């Protein structure tokens, strides 16, 4: 495994572009570890409806960055007090959805620092019942990454102000608000330190060395490609906001342990003219495949069931089944 040093860059678009570049362009036989922090930013999951996940007034007033990541799951708020990590490696057929494999080195490191973290639920690290890390994964062409946030010393009030969380998500867990659900790692350390010291401690424990860790140094050519990815994807309005077709029918539901799904259809004279699917579910496939499949179909259960019959629901929707979707729609 090699460490990728992002040179302290706080630009969210560049950091996500480094991650994507390492995933698609670097040695397919190598595993990489990337850490990054960023200026105040909301990052929405691949399949989420951006404008409904964020508090637009607060975002504008405070000039908070907004972007979208490649992985599924829910929206997160990051700032200079968050340290995100990403393990970029081969998709060996057994690692995708195995959050324990990728969070265990981090949990082990946190324990060494006195933080009694544990993996609970589908993808969260908790301390004393409160969340310190959310995790998500993405896979393509035999490669994958598993990444997560680490709330080290984040302004937790801004987490609540920047996001518009799904009320059903918190009601289902008996939690009143996003603010009451999270805590900072710094509050639980045996010995206080700043975020740079925390990063160095994580590197020491993850690589199990007191000496220099093996490193992949990004070349000028690498940086040029990274900047191009940042512009073409992570600063691209269409990627971040552009999925907002007209609709006249809306169906949404949250499935415990699987996430929420929101399906919107524009139906005219019994035929689906447009479709949009949102949610924080953990599918791998491009959800536009399903949206295109629905367009032009009669809005009838038998027709929709036939359209969905050949798809691998786990590939697109994670643990949400075709039967679940049909029950929602009809």
Phi and psi restraints in degrees (value plus and minus 20) as a CYANA .aco file:
   2 UNK   PHI    -143.5  -103.5
   2 UNK   PSI     125.3   165.3
   3 UNK   PHI    -110.8   -70.8
   3 UNK   PSI     114.3   154.3
   4 UNK   PHI    -123.6   -83.6
   4 UNK   PSI      95.9   135.9
   5 UNK   PHI    -107.0   -67.0
   5 UNK   PSI      97.6   137.6
   6 UNK   PHI    -105.5   -65.5
   6 UNK   PSI      -9.7    30.3
   7 UNK   PHI      42.8    82.8
   7 UNK   PSI       6.2    46.2
   8 UNK   PHI      52.8    92.8
   8 UNK   PSI      -5.2    34.8
   9 UNK   PHI     -86.0   -46.0
   9 UNK   PSI     113.1   153.1
  10 UNK   PHI    -126.9   -86.9
  10 UNK   PSI     -15.2    24.8
  11 UNK   PHI     -98.7   -58.7
  11 UNK   PSI      96.8   136.8
  12 UNK   PHI     -81.3   -41.3
  12 UNK   PSI     -57.4   -17.4
  13 UNK   PHI     -84.2   -44.2
  13 UNK   PSI     -61.6   -21.6
  14 UNK   PHI     -86.3   -46.3
  14 UNK   PSI     -63.4   -23.4
  15 UNK   PHI     -84.1   -44.1
  15 UNK   PSI     -63.1   -23.1
  16 UNK   PHI     -88.1   -48.1
  16 UNK   PSI     -51.5   -11.5
  17 UNK   PHI     -89.6   -49.6
  17 UNK   PSI     -57.4   -17.4
  18 UNK   PHI     -78.6   -38.6
  18 UNK   PSI     -65.8   -25.8
  19 UNK   PHI     -80.5   -40.5
  19 UNK   PSI     -67.6   -27.6
  20 UNK   PHI     -84.1   -44.1
  20 UNK   PSI     -60.7   -20.7
  21 UNK   PHI     -83.7   -43.7
  21 UNK   PSI     -63.6   -23.6
  22 UNK   PHI     -82.6   -42.6
  22 UNK   PSI     -56.3   -16.3
  23 UNK   PHI     -86.0   -46.0
  23 UNK   PSI     -62.9   -22.9
  24 UNK   PHI    -121.1   -81.1
  24 UNK   PSI     -39.7     0.3
  25 UNK   PHI    -140.6  -100.6
  25 UNK   PSI     -42.9    -2.9
  26 UNK   PHI    -105.2   -65.2
  26 UNK   PSI     154.1   194.1
  27 UNK   PHI     -68.2   -28.2
  27 UNK   PSI      97.9   137.9
  28 UNK   PHI     -88.7   -48.7
  28 UNK   PSI     -36.4     3.6
  29 UNK   PHI    -115.3   -75.3
  29 UNK   PSI     -18.7    21.3
  30 UNK   PHI    -128.1   -88.1
  30 UNK   PSI     130.7   170.7
  31 UNK   PHI    -125.5   -85.5
  31 UNK   PSI     117.2   157.2
  32 UNK   PHI    -142.1  -102.1
  32 UNK   PSI     128.5   168.5
  33 UNK   PHI    -140.0  -100.0
  33 UNK   PSI     107.7   147.7
  34 UNK   PHI    -143.0  -103.0
  34 UNK   PSI     114.0   154.0
  35 UNK   PHI    -134.5   -94.5
  35 UNK   PSI     125.0   165.0
  36 UNK   PHI    -176.6  -136.6
  36 UNK   PSI     125.6   165.6
  37 UNK   PHI    -136.9   -96.9
  37 UNK   PSI     149.5   189.5
  38 UNK   PHI    -174.4  -134.4
  38 UNK   PSI     141.4   181.4
  39 UNK   PHI     -83.4   -43.4
  39 UNK   PSI     141.4   181.4
  40 UNK   PHI     -67.4   -27.4
  40 UNK   PSI     102.6   142.6
  41 UNK   PHI    -170.0  -130.0
  41 UNK   PSI     120.4   160.4
  42 UNK   PHI    -125.0   -85.0
  42 UNK   PSI     108.1   148.1
  43 UNK   PHI    -134.6   -94.6
  43 UNK   PSI      98.2   138.2
  44 UNK   PHI    -114.0   -74.0
  44 UNK   PSI     134.7   174.7
  45 UNK   PHI     -90.0   -50.0
  45 UNK   PSI     141.5   181.5
  46 UNK   PHI     -72.0   -32.0
  46 UNK   PSI     -58.3   -18.3
  47 UNK   PHI    -125.6   -85.6
  47 UNK   PSI      -6.3    33.7
  48 UNK   PHI    -108.8   -68.8
  48 UNK   PSI     136.6   176.6
  49 UNK   PHI    -108.4   -68.4
  49 UNK   PSI      82.5   122.5
  50 UNK   PHI     -75.0   -35.0
  50 UNK   PSI     -68.5   -28.5
  51 UNK   PHI     -86.1   -46.1
  51 UNK   PSI     -42.5    -2.5
  52 UNK   PHI    -111.8   -71.8
  52 UNK   PSI     -31.0     9.0
  53 UNK   PHI    -112.5   -72.5
  53 UNK   PSI     -37.7     2.3
  54 UNK   PHI    -139.7   -99.7
  54 UNK   PSI     135.3   175.3
  55 UNK   PHI    -107.9   -67.9
  55 UNK   PSI      75.7   115.7
  56 UNK   PHI     -81.6   -41.6
  56 UNK   PSI     -56.9   -16.9
  57 UNK   PHI     -82.7   -42.7
  57 UNK   PSI     -65.6   -25.6
  58 UNK   PHI     -86.4   -46.4
  58 UNK   PSI     -61.0   -21.0
  59 UNK   PHI     -78.4   -38.4
  59 UNK   PSI     -64.9   -24.9
  60 UNK   PHI     -88.6   -48.6
  60 UNK   PSI     -67.4   -27.4
  61 UNK   PHI     -80.9   -40.9
  61 UNK   PSI     -60.8   -20.8
  62 UNK   PHI    -116.8   -76.8
  62 UNK   PSI     -18.2    21.8
  63 UNK   PHI      33.6    73.6
  63 UNK   PSI      27.6    67.6
  64 UNK   PHI    -100.5   -60.5
  64 UNK   PSI     114.0   154.0
  65 UNK   PHI     -88.5   -48.5
  65 UNK   PSI     130.6   170.6
  66 UNK   PHI    -154.6  -114.6
  66 UNK   PSI     111.0   151.0
  67 UNK   PHI    -168.1  -128.1
  67 UNK   PSI     155.8   195.8
  68 UNK   PHI    -143.4  -103.4
  68 UNK   PSI     120.8   160.8
  69 UNK   PHI    -119.5   -79.5
  69 UNK   PSI     151.1   191.1
  70 UNK   PHI     -97.1   -57.1
  70 UNK   PSI     -46.9    -6.9
  71 UNK   PHI    -106.4   -66.4
  71 UNK   PSI     142.4   182.4
  72 UNK   PHI    -100.3   -60.3
  72 UNK   PSI    -181.3  -141.3
  73 UNK   PHI      72.5   112.5
  73 UNK   PSI    -189.2  -149.2
  74 UNK   PHI    -118.4   -78.4
  74 UNK   PSI     153.8   193.8
  75 UNK   PHI     -92.6   -52.6
  75 UNK   PSI     123.3   163.3
  76 UNK   PHI    -151.3  -111.3
  76 UNK   PSI     129.6   169.6
  77 UNK   PHI    -123.2   -83.2
  77 UNK   PSI     108.8   148.8
  78 UNK   PHI    -140.9  -100.9
  78 UNK   PSI     127.2   167.2
  79 UNK   PHI    -166.3  -126.3
  79 UNK   PSI    -185.8  -145.8
  80 UNK   PHI     -82.7   -42.7
  80 UNK   PSI     -37.1     2.9
  81 UNK   PHI    -111.5   -71.5
  81 UNK   PSI     -17.4    22.6
  82 UNK   PHI    -123.0   -83.0
  82 UNK   PSI     120.2   160.2
  83 UNK   PHI    -140.5  -100.5
  83 UNK   PSI      90.5   130.5
  84 UNK   PHI    -111.7   -71.7
  84 UNK   PSI     128.7   168.7
  85 UNK   PHI    -147.2  -107.2
  85 UNK   PSI     132.9   172.9
  86 UNK   PHI    -165.6  -125.6
  86 UNK   PSI     103.5   143.5
  87 UNK   PHI    -117.5   -77.5
  87 UNK   PSI     101.6   141.6
  88 UNK   PHI    -134.8   -94.8
  88 UNK   PSI     100.5   140.5
  89 UNK   PHI    -175.7  -135.7
  89 UNK   PSI    -196.6  -156.6
  90 UNK   PHI     -89.1   -49.1
  90 UNK   PSI     125.5   165.5
  91 UNK   PHI    -111.6   -71.6
  91 UNK   PSI      77.7   117.7
  92 UNK   PHI    -107.2   -67.2
  92 UNK   PSI     -13.8    26.2
  93 UNK   PHI      70.5   110.5
  93 UNK   PSI     -32.8     7.2
  94 UNK   PHI    -140.2  -100.2
  94 UNK   PSI     -27.8    12.2
  95 UNK   PHI    -116.0   -76.0
  95 UNK   PSI     -47.3    -7.3
  96 UNK   PHI     -88.3   -48.3
  96 UNK   PSI     114.1   154.1
  97 UNK   PHI      56.4    96.4
  97 UNK   PSI     -21.1    18.9
  98 UNK   PHI    -113.6   -73.6
  98 UNK   PSI      61.9   101.9
  99 UNK   PHI     -91.0   -51.0
  99 UNK   PSI     -47.7    -7.7
 100 UNK   PHI     -80.8   -40.8
 100 UNK   PSI     -60.7   -20.7
 101 UNK   PHI     -76.6   -36.6
 101 UNK   PSI     -61.4   -21.4
 102 UNK   PHI    -113.2   -73.2
 102 UNK   PSI     -42.7    -2.7
 103 UNK   PHI    -110.3   -70.3
 103 UNK   PSI     -38.4     1.6
 104 UNK   PHI     -79.3   -39.3
 104 UNK   PSI     -62.9   -22.9
 105 UNK   PHI     -81.5   -41.5
 105 UNK   PSI     -55.2   -15.2
 106 UNK   PHI     -91.3   -51.3
 106 UNK   PSI     -63.9   -23.9
 107 UNK   PHI     -80.4   -40.4
 107 UNK   PSI     -63.1   -23.1
 108 UNK   PHI     -81.5   -41.5
 108 UNK   PSI     -61.4   -21.4
 109 UNK   PHI     -85.1   -45.1
 109 UNK   PSI     -62.9   -22.9
 110 UNK   PHI     -82.4   -42.4
 110 UNK   PSI     -60.2   -20.2
 111 UNK   PHI     -79.8   -39.8
 111 UNK   PSI     -57.7   -17.7
 112 UNK   PHI     -83.5   -43.5
 112 UNK   PSI     -44.3    -4.3
 113 UNK   PHI    -117.6   -77.6
 113 UNK   PSI     -12.5    27.5
 114 UNK   PHI      70.3   110.3
 114 UNK   PSI     -14.2    25.8
 115 UNK   PHI    -116.6   -76.6
 115 UNK   PSI      93.3   133.3
 116 UNK   PHI    -104.7   -64.7
 116 UNK   PSI      48.3    88.3
 117 UNK   PHI    -103.3   -63.3
 117 UNK   PSI     131.7   171.7
 118 UNK   PHI    -169.7  -129.7
 118 UNK   PSI     129.8   169.8
 119 UNK   PHI    -104.8   -64.8
 119 UNK   PSI     100.8   140.8
 120 UNK   PHI    -155.0  -115.0
 120 UNK   PSI     137.5   177.5
 121 UNK   PHI      48.8    88.8
 121 UNK   PSI    -176.7  -136.7
 122 UNK   PHI    -103.3   -63.3
 122 UNK   PSI     -44.1    -4.1
 123 UNK   PHI    -183.6  -143.6
 123 UNK   PSI       1.4    41.4
 124 UNK   PHI    -132.7   -92.7
 124 UNK   PSI     125.2   165.2
 125 UNK   PHI    -120.8   -80.8
 125 UNK   PSI     111.4   151.4
 126 UNK   PHI    -144.7  -104.7
 126 UNK   PSI     131.9   171.9
 127 UNK   PHI    -149.5  -109.5
 127 UNK   PSI      99.4   139.4
 128 UNK   PHI      38.1    78.1
 128 UNK   PSI      14.1    54.1
 129 UNK   PHI      63.6   103.6
 129 UNK   PSI     -20.4    19.6
 130 UNK   PHI    -133.9   -93.9
 130 UNK   PSI     125.9   165.9
 131 UNK   PHI     -98.1   -58.1
 131 UNK   PSI     113.7   153.7
 132 UNK   PHI    -138.3   -98.3
 132 UNK   PSI     -31.0     9.0
 133 UNK   PHI    -177.5  -137.5
 133 UNK   PSI     113.5   153.5
 134 UNK   PHI    -133.9   -93.9
 134 UNK   PSI     123.5   163.5
 135 UNK   PHI    -148.2  -108.2
 135 UNK   PSI     131.6   171.6
 136 UNK   PHI    -170.7  -130.7
 136 UNK   PSI     145.7   185.7
 137 UNK   PHI    -158.1  -118.1
 137 UNK   PSI     138.5   178.5
 138 UNK   PHI    -166.0  -126.0
 138 UNK   PSI     122.2   162.2
 139 UNK   PHI    -154.6  -114.6
 139 UNK   PSI     120.7   160.7
 140 UNK   PHI    -179.1  -139.1
 140 UNK   PSI     114.4   154.4
 141 UNK   PHI      30.0    70.0
 141 UNK   PSI      26.0    66.0
 142 UNK   PHI      59.9    99.9
 142 UNK   PSI     -15.3    24.7
 143 UNK   PHI    -143.2  -103.2
 143 UNK   PSI     138.2   178.2
 144 UNK   PHI    -172.6  -132.6
 144 UNK   PSI     141.1   181.1
 145 UNK   PHI    -150.5  -110.5
 145 UNK   PSI     131.6   171.6
 146 UNK   PHI    -144.1  -104.1
 146 UNK   PSI      95.0   135.0
 147 UNK   PHI    -148.0  -108.0
 147 UNK   PSI     139.6   179.6
 148 UNK   PHI    -177.8  -137.8
 148 UNK   PSI     140.7   180.7
 149 UNK   PHI    -108.9   -68.9
 149 UNK   PSI     135.7   175.7
 150 UNK   PHI    -151.2  -111.2
 150 UNK   PSI      86.0   126.0
 151 UNK   PHI     -94.5   -54.5
 151 UNK   PSI      73.0   113.0
 152 UNK   PHI    -105.3   -65.3
 152 UNK   PSI     -76.1   -36.1
 153 UNK   PHI    -169.9  -129.9
 153 UNK   PSI      32.7    72.7
 154 UNK   PHI     -98.9   -58.9
 154 UNK   PSI     127.8   167.8
 155 UNK   PHI     -92.4   -52.4
 155 UNK   PSI      77.7   117.7
 156 UNK   PHI     -89.0   -49.0
 156 UNK   PSI     -45.9    -5.9
 157 UNK   PHI     -85.3   -45.3
 157 UNK   PSI     -55.7   -15.7
 158 UNK   PHI     -91.5   -51.5
 158 UNK   PSI     -47.7    -7.7
 159 UNK   PHI     -76.8   -36.8
 159 UNK   PSI     -68.3   -28.3
 160 UNK   PHI     -87.2   -47.2
 160 UNK   PSI     -56.0   -16.0
 161 UNK   PHI     -94.1   -54.1
 161 UNK   PSI     -53.6   -13.6
 162 UNK   PHI    -101.3   -61.3
 162 UNK   PSI     -45.8    -5.8
 163 UNK   PHI    -125.7   -85.7
 163 UNK   PSI     133.4   173.4
 164 UNK   PHI    -135.7   -95.7
 164 UNK   PSI      57.6    97.6
 165 UNK   PHI     -88.1   -48.1
 165 UNK   PSI     130.0   170.0
 166 UNK   PHI     -85.0   -45.0
 166 UNK   PSI      96.7   136.7
 167 UNK   PHI     -77.7   -37.7
 167 UNK   PSI     -55.7   -15.7
 168 UNK   PHI     -82.0   -42.0
 168 UNK   PSI     -53.3   -13.3
 169 UNK   PHI     -81.2   -41.2
 169 UNK   PSI     -61.5   -21.5
 170 UNK   PHI    -103.2   -63.2
 170 UNK   PSI     -54.7   -14.7
 171 UNK   PHI     -81.9   -41.9
 171 UNK   PSI     -57.6   -17.6
 172 UNK   PHI     -85.7   -45.7
 172 UNK   PSI     -40.7    -0.7
 173 UNK   PHI    -126.4   -86.4
 173 UNK   PSI     -15.0    25.0
 174 UNK   PHI      49.0    89.0
 174 UNK   PSI       8.4    48.4
 175 UNK   PHI    -132.7   -92.7
 175 UNK   PSI     115.1   155.1
 176 UNK   PHI    -100.9   -60.9
 176 UNK   PSI     -49.8    -9.8
 177 UNK   PHI    -179.5  -139.5
 177 UNK   PSI     142.1   182.1
 178 UNK   PHI     -83.8   -43.8
 178 UNK   PSI     -55.1   -15.1
 179 UNK   PHI     -84.6   -44.6
 179 UNK   PSI     -56.7   -16.7
 180 UNK   PHI     -98.1   -58.1
 180 UNK   PSI     -27.0    13.0
 181 UNK   PHI    -117.2   -77.2
 181 UNK   PSI     -35.1     4.9
 182 UNK   PHI    -137.1   -97.1
 182 UNK   PSI     139.1   179.1
 183 UNK   PHI    -168.6  -128.6
 183 UNK   PSI     139.4   179.4
 184 UNK   PHI    -114.4   -74.4
 184 UNK   PSI     120.2   160.2
 185 UNK   PHI     -79.8   -39.8
 185 UNK   PSI     -57.4   -17.4
 186 UNK   PHI     -77.6   -37.6
 186 UNK   PSI     -50.5   -10.5
 187 UNK   PHI     -87.7   -47.7
 187 UNK   PSI     -37.4     2.6
 188 UNK   PHI    -132.6   -92.6
 188 UNK   PSI     -15.9    24.1
 189 UNK   PHI     -92.9   -52.9
 189 UNK   PSI     125.9   165.9
 190 UNK   PHI     -86.8   -46.8
 190 UNK   PSI     -61.0   -21.0
 191 UNK   PHI    -146.5  -106.5
 191 UNK   PSI     107.3   147.3
 192 UNK   PHI     -86.9   -46.9
 192 UNK   PSI     127.6   167.6
 193 UNK   PHI    -176.8  -136.8
 193 UNK   PSI     145.3   185.3
 194 UNK   PHI    -111.5   -71.5
 194 UNK   PSI     157.8   197.8
 195 UNK   PHI     -88.8   -48.8
 195 UNK   PSI     -50.8   -10.8
 196 UNK   PHI     -87.8   -47.8
 196 UNK   PSI     -61.2   -21.2
 197 UNK   PHI     -84.7   -44.7
 197 UNK   PSI     -57.5   -17.5
 198 UNK   PHI     -82.8   -42.8
 198 UNK   PSI     -63.2   -23.2
 199 UNK   PHI     -80.8   -40.8
 199 UNK   PSI     -64.1   -24.1
 200 UNK   PHI     -84.5   -44.5
 200 UNK   PSI     -57.6   -17.6
 201 UNK   PHI     -85.8   -45.8
 201 UNK   PSI     -60.7   -20.7
 202 UNK   PHI     -81.6   -41.6
 202 UNK   PSI     -64.9   -24.9
 203 UNK   PHI     -79.2   -39.2
 203 UNK   PSI     -64.1   -24.1
 204 UNK   PHI     -78.6   -38.6
 204 UNK   PSI     -66.2   -26.2
 205 UNK   PHI     -98.1   -58.1
 205 UNK   PSI     -58.1   -18.1
 206 UNK   PHI     -86.6   -46.6
 206 UNK   PSI     -63.5   -23.5
 207 UNK   PHI    -106.8   -66.8
 207 UNK   PSI     -26.9    13.1
 208 UNK   PHI      34.3    74.3
 208 UNK   PSI      31.2    71.2
 209 UNK   PHI    -170.8  -130.8
 209 UNK   PSI     127.9   167.9
 210 UNK   PHI    -116.7   -76.7
 210 UNK   PSI     -18.6    21.4
 211 UNK   PHI    -127.4   -87.4
 211 UNK   PSI    -192.0  -152.0
 212 UNK   PHI     -82.4   -42.4
 212 UNK   PSI     115.8   155.8
 213 UNK   PHI    -104.8   -64.8
 213 UNK   PSI     130.7   170.7
 214 UNK   PHI     -82.7   -42.7
 214 UNK   PSI     117.3   157.3
 215 UNK   PHI    -154.2  -114.2
 215 UNK   PSI     121.2   161.2
 216 UNK   PHI    -119.3   -79.3
 216 UNK   PSI      99.5   139.5
 217 UNK   PHI    -115.6   -75.6
 217 UNK   PSI     100.7   140.7
 218 UNK   PHI     -86.2   -46.2
 218 UNK   PSI     110.2   150.2
 219 UNK   PHI    -104.4   -64.4
 219 UNK   PSI     152.3   192.3
 220 UNK   PHI     -81.3   -41.3
 220 UNK   PSI     -57.9   -17.9
 221 UNK   PHI     -82.9   -42.9
 221 UNK   PSI     -63.4   -23.4
 222 UNK   PHI     -77.4   -37.4
 222 UNK   PSI     -68.5   -28.5
 223 UNK   PHI     -82.7   -42.7
 223 UNK   PSI     -56.4   -16.4
 224 UNK   PHI     -82.6   -42.6
 224 UNK   PSI     -63.4   -23.4
 225 UNK   PHI     -87.3   -47.3
 225 UNK   PSI     -56.4   -16.4
 226 UNK   PHI     -84.2   -44.2
 226 UNK   PSI     -64.2   -24.2
 227 UNK   PHI     -83.3   -43.3
 227 UNK   PSI     -54.9   -14.9
 228 UNK   PHI     -86.3   -46.3
 228 UNK   PSI     -63.3   -23.3
 229 UNK   PHI     -82.0   -42.0
 229 UNK   PSI     -60.9   -20.9
 230 UNK   PHI     -79.2   -39.2
 230 UNK   PSI     -63.0   -23.0
 231 UNK   PHI     -91.5   -51.5
 231 UNK   PSI     -63.2   -23.2
 232 UNK   PHI     -97.2   -57.2
 232 UNK   PSI     -45.1    -5.1
 233 UNK   PHI    -136.7   -96.7
 233 UNK   PSI     -84.0   -44.0
 234 UNK   PHI     -97.9   -57.9
 234 UNK   PSI     -33.7     6.3
 235 UNK   PHI    -127.5   -87.5
 235 UNK   PSI     -14.1    25.9
 236 UNK   PHI    -103.4   -63.4
 236 UNK   PSI     100.0   140.0
 237 UNK   PHI     -77.6   -37.6
 237 UNK   PSI     -61.2   -21.2
 238 UNK   PHI     -82.2   -42.2
 238 UNK   PSI     -58.2   -18.2
 239 UNK   PHI     -88.3   -48.3
 239 UNK   PSI     -61.2   -21.2
 240 UNK   PHI    -101.0   -61.0
 240 UNK   PSI     -61.2   -21.2
 241 UNK   PHI    -142.5  -102.5
 241 UNK   PSI     -36.2     3.8
 242 UNK   PHI     -94.0   -54.0
 242 UNK   PSI     -14.7    25.3
 243 UNK   PHI    -119.0   -79.0
 243 UNK   PSI      55.6    95.6
 244 UNK   PHI    -158.9  -118.9
 244 UNK   PSI      46.3    86.3
 245 UNK   PHI     -91.2   -51.2
 245 UNK   PSI     140.3   180.3
 246 UNK   PHI     -87.4   -47.4
 246 UNK   PSI     129.0   169.0
 247 UNK   PHI    -171.9  -131.9
 247 UNK   PSI     137.0   177.0
 248 UNK   PHI    -147.6  -107.6
 248 UNK   PSI     -15.8    24.2
 249 UNK   PHI    -157.6  -117.6
 249 UNK   PSI     117.0   157.0
 250 UNK   PHI    -156.0  -116.0
 250 UNK   PSI     112.2   152.2
 251 UNK   PHI    -153.5  -113.5
 251 UNK   PSI     109.1   149.1
 252 UNK   PHI    -162.9  -122.9
 252 UNK   PSI     130.0   170.0
 253 UNK   PHI    -180.9  -140.9
 253 UNK   PSI     128.4   168.4
 254 UNK   PHI    -130.3   -90.3
 254 UNK   PSI     107.3   147.3
 255 UNK   PHI    -124.4   -84.4
 255 UNK   PSI      99.0   139.0
 256 UNK   PHI     -73.9   -33.9
 256 UNK   PSI     108.6   148.6
 257 UNK   PHI      59.8    99.8
 257 UNK   PSI     -25.5    14.5
 258 UNK   PHI    -141.4  -101.4
 258 UNK   PSI     -40.3    -0.3
 259 UNK   PHI      84.2   124.2
 259 UNK   PSI    -199.6  -159.6
 260 UNK   PHI    -124.2   -84.2
 260 UNK   PSI     134.1   174.1
 261 UNK   PHI    -157.1  -117.1
 261 UNK   PSI     121.2   161.2
 262 UNK   PHI    -152.6  -112.6
 262 UNK   PSI      94.2   134.2
 263 UNK   PHI    -132.4   -92.4
 263 UNK   PSI     108.5   148.5
 264 UNK   PHI    -144.0  -104.0
 264 UNK   PSI     112.1   152.1
 265 UNK   PHI    -147.8  -107.8
 265 UNK   PSI     122.7   162.7
 266 UNK   PHI    -126.9   -86.9
 266 UNK   PSI      85.9   125.9
 267 UNK   PHI    -132.6   -92.6
 267 UNK   PSI     104.7   144.7
 268 UNK   PHI    -149.1  -109.1
 268 UNK   PSI     107.6   147.6
 269 UNK   PHI      33.1    73.1
 269 UNK   PSI      18.4    58.4
 270 UNK   PHI      59.1    99.1
 270 UNK   PSI     -14.1    25.9
 271 UNK   PHI    -139.5   -99.5
 271 UNK   PSI     116.7   156.7
 272 UNK   PHI     -94.8   -54.8
 272 UNK   PSI      96.7   136.7
 273 UNK   PHI    -111.3   -71.3
 273 UNK   PSI     -50.5   -10.5
 274 UNK   PHI    -174.2  -134.2
 274 UNK   PSI     133.8   173.8
 275 UNK   PHI    -166.5  -126.5
 275 UNK   PSI     123.3   163.3
 276 UNK   PHI    -160.9  -120.9
 276 UNK   PSI     115.4   155.4
 277 UNK   PHI    -143.3  -103.3
 277 UNK   PSI     104.1   144.1
 278 UNK   PHI    -141.5  -101.5
 278 UNK   PSI     146.4   186.4
 279 UNK   PHI     134.4   174.4
 279 UNK   PSI     152.0   192.0
 280 UNK   PHI    -130.4   -90.4
 280 UNK   PSI       5.6    45.6
 281 UNK   PHI     -91.3   -51.3
 281 UNK   PSI     142.4   182.4
 282 UNK   PHI    -128.8   -88.8
 282 UNK   PSI      49.4    89.4
 283 UNK   PHI    -113.0   -73.0
 283 UNK   PSI     140.0   180.0
 284 UNK   PHI    -118.2   -78.2
 284 UNK   PSI     -58.7   -18.7
 285 UNK   PHI     -89.6   -49.6
 285 UNK   PSI     143.6   183.6
 286 UNK   PHI     -97.0   -57.0
 286 UNK   PSI      93.8   133.8
 287 UNK   PHI     -84.9   -44.9
 287 UNK   PSI     -37.3     2.7
 288 UNK   PHI     -85.6   -45.6
 288 UNK   PSI     -42.1    -2.1
 289 UNK   PHI     -78.8   -38.8
 289 UNK   PSI     -62.6   -22.6
 290 UNK   PHI     -93.4   -53.4
 290 UNK   PSI     -59.7   -19.7
 291 UNK   PHI     -80.0   -40.0
 291 UNK   PSI     -64.3   -24.3
 292 UNK   PHI     -85.2   -45.2
 292 UNK   PSI     -54.8   -14.8
 293 UNK   PHI     -82.7   -42.7
 293 UNK   PSI     -54.3   -14.3
 294 UNK   PHI    -100.4   -60.4
 294 UNK   PSI     -48.8    -8.8
 295 UNK   PHI     -85.0   -45.0
 295 UNK   PSI     110.2   150.2
 296 UNK   PHI      72.5   112.5
 296 UNK   PSI     -27.5    12.5
 297 UNK   PHI    -105.7   -65.7
 297 UNK   PSI     127.7   167.7
 298 UNK   PHI     -85.9   -45.9
 298 UNK   PSI     121.9   161.9
 299 UNK   PHI    -104.1   -64.1
 299 UNK   PSI      53.8    93.8
 300 UNK   PHI    -155.6  -115.6
 300 UNK   PSI     124.4   164.4
 301 UNK   PHI     -77.0   -37.0
 301 UNK   PSI     -67.8   -27.8
 302 UNK   PHI     -81.4   -41.4
 302 UNK   PSI     -58.3   -18.3
 303 UNK   PHI     -88.1   -48.1
 303 UNK   PSI     -66.5   -26.5
 304 UNK   PHI     -86.2   -46.2
 304 UNK   PSI     -59.1   -19.1
 305 UNK   PHI     -81.4   -41.4
 305 UNK   PSI     -60.9   -20.9
 306 UNK   PHI     -86.2   -46.2
 306 UNK   PSI     -58.8   -18.8
 307 UNK   PHI     -82.2   -42.2
 307 UNK   PSI     -56.1   -16.1
 308 UNK   PHI    -109.9   -69.9
 308 UNK   PSI     -24.8    15.2
 309 UNK   PHI     -80.8   -40.8
 309 UNK   PSI     -54.4   -14.4
 310 UNK   PHI    -116.1   -76.1
 310 UNK   PSI     -21.3    18.7
 311 UNK   PHI    -105.2   -65.2
 311 UNK   PSI     131.7   171.7
 312 UNK   PHI    -109.9   -69.9
 312 UNK   PSI      80.7   120.7
 313 UNK   PHI     -81.9   -41.9
 313 UNK   PSI     -55.3   -15.3
 314 UNK   PHI     -82.7   -42.7
 314 UNK   PSI     -53.5   -13.5
 315 UNK   PHI     -84.4   -44.4
 315 UNK   PSI     -57.3   -17.3
 316 UNK   PHI    -117.8   -77.8
 316 UNK   PSI     -54.5   -14.5
 317 UNK   PHI    -141.4  -101.4
 317 UNK   PSI     -11.8    28.2
 318 UNK   PHI      45.5    85.5
 318 UNK   PSI    -142.3  -102.3
 319 UNK   PHI    -107.6   -67.6
 319 UNK   PSI     -17.5    22.5
 320 UNK   PHI    -108.2   -68.2
 320 UNK   PSI     104.0   144.0
 321 UNK   PHI    -110.4   -70.4
 321 UNK   PSI     146.4   186.4
 322 UNK   PHI     -81.0   -41.0
 322 UNK   PSI     -57.9   -17.9
 323 UNK   PHI     -81.9   -41.9
 323 UNK   PSI     -59.1   -19.1
 324 UNK   PHI     -80.9   -40.9
 324 UNK   PSI     -62.7   -22.7
 325 UNK   PHI     -86.1   -46.1
 325 UNK   PSI     -64.9   -24.9
 326 UNK   PHI     -83.2   -43.2
 326 UNK   PSI     -58.3   -18.3
 327 UNK   PHI     -82.9   -42.9
 327 UNK   PSI     -58.4   -18.4
 328 UNK   PHI     -81.7   -41.7
 328 UNK   PSI     -67.1   -27.1
 329 UNK   PHI     -95.6   -55.6
 329 UNK   PSI     -46.8    -6.8
